Amino acid sequence: MALSATIFKADLNIADVDRNYYADHRLTIARHPSETDERMMVRLLAFACHADEQLQFTRGLSSDEDEPDLWLKDLTGTIELWIDVGLPDPKRVRKACGRAQRVVIYVYGRGADMWWQRNQQELSRQDNLTVISWDKESTDALAAMANRAMRLQCTVQDQQMLLTSDSTSLQISSTIWQ
């Protein structure tokens, strides 16, 4: 019998001063059985960075190679924004760059620096690609915030993020690699 996804609920209040975006989002996040809390929370943070009424979580790890972790489509179905988290295969990234107007990859974890060194030259040819790194310490602290019912506030200003819950506050800095 296959394991089913674990459902997490998040009430996310976003105050993004950089984009002049202020909204509340009630999110349902399905965590695949093989997904860690860290990866799920990185997906949630990626949502907060690009929050929009049309931004959607996809089937993620449950899907085939044709879907990112999040995407934003216009009314015609054109993919405006493709967001992946982790250390994706460069072939997948190239394919995403061909399908979407903008592609953003959020890399994290112990292997992030090595992944970037190995793939930087190849990925630098993609004009519509942005690669952003979050350090392991921040994503570990982020994973510790995971809860089946979360109430979170995210403030973004000058490309710095402050994520707070009822009991924790976390400052997250990103490094733009491309």
GIZIQUI-V236784 format. One record per residue. N is the residue number from 1. OMEGA is omega in whole degrees, 0 to 359 (none if undefined). Layout:
N&OMEGA, N&OMEGA
//
This chain:
1&181, 2&176, 3&179, 4&180, 5&173, 6&184, 7&175, 8&176, 9&179, 10&168, 11&187, 12&175, 13&183, 14&172, 15&182, 16&182, 17&181, 18&182, 19&184, 20&182, 21&181, 22&184, 23&172, 24&179, 25&172, 26&187, 27&170, 28&184, 29&177, 30&177, 31&179, 32&181, 33&181, 34&182, 35&178, 36&173, 37&180, 38&182, 39&179, 40&180, 41&174, 42&175, 43&179, 44&179, 45&176, 46&175, 47&181, 48&181, 49&185, 50&188, 51&180, 52&180, 53&182, 54&180, 55&185, 56&166, 57&178, 58&178, 59&174, 60&183, 61&181, 62&187, 63&173, 64&184, 65&188, 66&180, 67&175, 68&174, 69&175, 70&172, 71&177, 72&180, 73&174, 74&185, 75&178, 76&181, 77&177, 78&180, 79&178, 80&184, 81&178, 82&181, 83&173, 84&175, 85&179, 86&183, 87&186, 88&176, 89&180, 90&178, 91&177, 92&181, 93&179, 94&179, 95&179, 96&180, 97&177, 98&184, 99&188, 100&177, 101&178, 102&177, 103&177, 104&177, 105&174, 106&180, 107&181, 108&175, 109&184, 110&185, 111&186, 112&181, 113&180, 114&177, 115&182, 116&179, 117&182, 118&189, 119&186, 120&183, 121&181, 122&183, 123&181, 124&178, 125&183, 126&183, 127&184, 128&182, 129&171, 130&178, 131&183, 132&182, 133&171, 134&184, 135&184, 136&180, 137&179, 138&182, 139&173, 140&178, 141&177, 142&180, 143&180, 144&179, 145&183, 146&181, 147&183, 148&176, 149&185, 150&169, 151&187, 152&173, 153&180, 154&177, 155&179, 156&177, 157&181, 158&179, 159&174, 160&181, 161&172, 162&180, 163&181, 164&172, 165&179, 166&186, 167&187, 168&174, 169&185, 170&176, 171&183, 172&176, 173&178, 174&176, 175&180, 176&180, 177&178, 178&none
//
